[in-house]
Each structure stands twice: as C-alpha cells, then as structure tokens.
Amino acid sequence: MKILLVEDDEKVMYWLSTRLSEAGHEIFSAVEGDWALATWKTHHRFDCVVTDNLFPGKAVRNGRMLIDAIRAIDPGQPFVMQTTSASVDLPRGVPLLRKPYRIGRLLRMLASAKSQRLPLLDHPLTSQQIAGEINEFFGVEQNRR
C-alpha cells in the first residue's frame, strides 16, 4: 500500500515508518499539516492517510483540518487517525487508533481501509494544476505567459 504518514514526534515517525516499510508498504511522511497536504496533492492517490490528531502547521493545524481539506478534493480517500488525546474531533467514517498501540492493530486497520476505498468522483488534477495550487499555497508567484 502507498501510505501518507503524518506524525510530528520523530521517534514515533521512525518507528511507524520502519514497521510499515518492513510490512511491505510504501511510506511518504510529513511532520506537519501544511507539508502533509502538499505531499498529498503532489502524489495524490494514497491507499490510506494515517494522521496524528495534533501537529504543527500554519493553515492545517490538526488531523481534522487535514482530513477535511483532502476530502474536499477526494471524498473517497481512506484515513486512520491516531492520538493520545482524550477528546478528538473525529470525522465521520474515520477509525481512531489510541496511542500507544501494537503495529498489528494498525496493519488490520490499513487492510480494512484499502478494501473500503471509494473511486475518485471528479477528475484527477493535472501536474500543472497541482504545481499551481502548491505555489499559491506557499505564496510563490507563477510566471504567466
């Protein structure tokens, strides 16, 4: 599976990336919300996004905001949210994984998420559209011809 992993704790990120890679998954990682959204827009078709609930970011500051931003583009994108928080603003249909947990539990959730993947409802973005959105997001001016 192609997985986007969003986790701001370096030790947790390393542990998860290593274990998921050992299980045969392709991992893309981000330590904060804005970078996670830019990574998702660049690589697009992830089998699942595993996101922490709270992390740094300017525009995207938590897991709920990230999920909402991605679902606006691809409503069928599967997610797993992980957290140590007692209260979580959990979007409908997103499974919650409380930390700490055993990797087998996450692997079972990933298998379930992949089987529930919905097709894209609208056309995928072109590379030029994605680059434009990322440049706009980061405030980079584009050359107009």
ZIDADA-V526784 format. One line per field, one symbol per residue. phi: phi as a letter, one per 20 degrees, with the letter a starting at -180 (. if undefined). burial: # if it has 24 or more other C-alpha atoms within 12 Angstrom, else .. A space follows every 10 residues. Layout:
BEGIN
phi=???
burial=???
END
This chain:
BEGIN
phi=.eceddbeeg ffgfffgfff ffeneeddcb ebffffffff ffelfefadd cffcafreed dbffffffff ffecfeffcc ddadffdcee fgndfdceef befgffffff fffffdfeff edffffgfff ffffffgeme fefdd
burial=#########. .##..##..# ......#### ########## ########## ######...# ########## #.######## ###......# ...####... ..#..##.## ..##..#... .......... ...#...... .....
END
